[in-house]
């Protein structure tokens, strides 16, 4: 064996490997350095414009879009619901329930509301508190999918009705079932980069405030399987995209905005989606 030739080959191989590792290191270093600079510039911009903001969630990494459709409820799965009179409506996609006696909430305390939902609603643990409507005397919960809350989605919503004493007297419930959540994953924008998209779209005003930042899912496409002109809600599939939610406050005015976590586009509000 020609050891000199073999030694030369080994030296060449290790040299190529060293060059490859060096390139990978500097690329990673350059990318991380760029991200730090970008993060610093966004925070500096906020500070210079007098924009206050809470500590942003650290959600990052990769997520995929989810395809889901309304769940069809059956009487069999509702038999455990006691001390309430329930009915299944809208082609099996909505539960409407009237309690035999009001459920005390200590003045609509969130802990009491959450306890009721967890223990007295089908799959109650899969819903998260959203907001209370003082005028309608209702409390809205939204379903969670892949650990994140749905935004403005009437097909995955729990509406709890209160009486004048702020006790629960009834509720209505809809739910989505995942059809396909194994799509290709993509890197999501961190919260600060989503805020940068708000800047680029002229939505952040001087001396304002950004609050309630949260990553969830927002409907970007709705498809009617029946292909009817009038949508049959029991057949409507939804494509849900990871989305950032923010509240923008300026004086007494509060605006809710949704930023697509993939491309930074601003989603229009679509209540009753």
Residue, then its C-alpha position, 0 to 999 in steps of 0.5 A: x500500500x502506498x502510505x504516502x498516497x493514502x496519507x495525502x487522501x486523508x489530509x484532503x478529506x479532513x481539509x474538505x470536512x474542515x472547510x465544510x464545518x467552517x462554512x456551516x459555522x459562519x452561516x449559522x453565526x451570520x444568521x443568528x447575528x442578523x436575527x439579534x440585530x433585527x430583534x434589537x432594531x424592532x425593540x429600538x423602534x418601539x422604544x423610540x416611538x414610545x410604544x409600550x409592550x409586555x414581554x412577548x411569548x417565546x413561541x418559535x420553531x416550526x408548525x404546520x397548517x391544519x385542515x379541520x371540519x365541524x364535529x358531528x355530535x352524537x347522543x351517546x357521548x353526551x350521556x355523562x352531562x347531568x343536571x342539564x337538558x341538552x339538545x343537538x342541533x344544526x345537523x348535529x354540529x351544535x350542542x345547546x344545553x339548559x341547566x336545571x339550576x344556575x351554576x354559581x360563579x362568584x360574580x363571573x370569576x374566571x376560575x369558577x367559569x373555567x371549572x364549570x367548562x372543564x367539568x360540565x361540558x363535553x371535552x371542556x378541557x379543550x376550550x380556553x377562555x377568550x372574553x366576556x361580553x358584558x352587554x350580552x351577558x355571555x362568556x366566550x371560549x374558543x377550542x384549542x387545536x395542537x395546543x393553541x387557541x382558535x381565533x374568531x371561529x364560530x365552528x369551534x366556540x363555546x358560548x356560556x350564558x349568564x343571568x343577572x346574578x352572573x351565574x351560568x344558566x345555559x350554553x351552546x357549543x360547536x367543535x372542529x375535528x382535525x382532518x389533516x394536521x400532518x402537513x409540511x411544517x414551516x418556521x413561524x415568525x417570532x412575535x417581534x417580527x410579527x410586530x414588525x409586519x404591523x409597522x410595515x402596514x402602518x398599524x402601530x401608532x406613536x405612544x400606543x401600547x401592544x398587549x395580549x400577544x398570543x399565538x393561535x390558529x386562524x381560518x384562511x380558507x373555507x371549503x364546502x365539500x358539498x359544492x352547494x351555492x349556499x354553504x352547508x356548515x356541516x360540510x365546510x372544511x377549514x384550513x387553519x394557519x398559525x397566527x399571531x394575535x395582538x391588541x393595539x391600544x391608543x387612548x380609549x381605542x382598542x384594535x384587535x389584529x391577526x398576523x399570519x405567522x408564516x408570511x407576516x400578512x395581516x388577516x382581516x377580522x372575520x367574526x362568525x367564521 
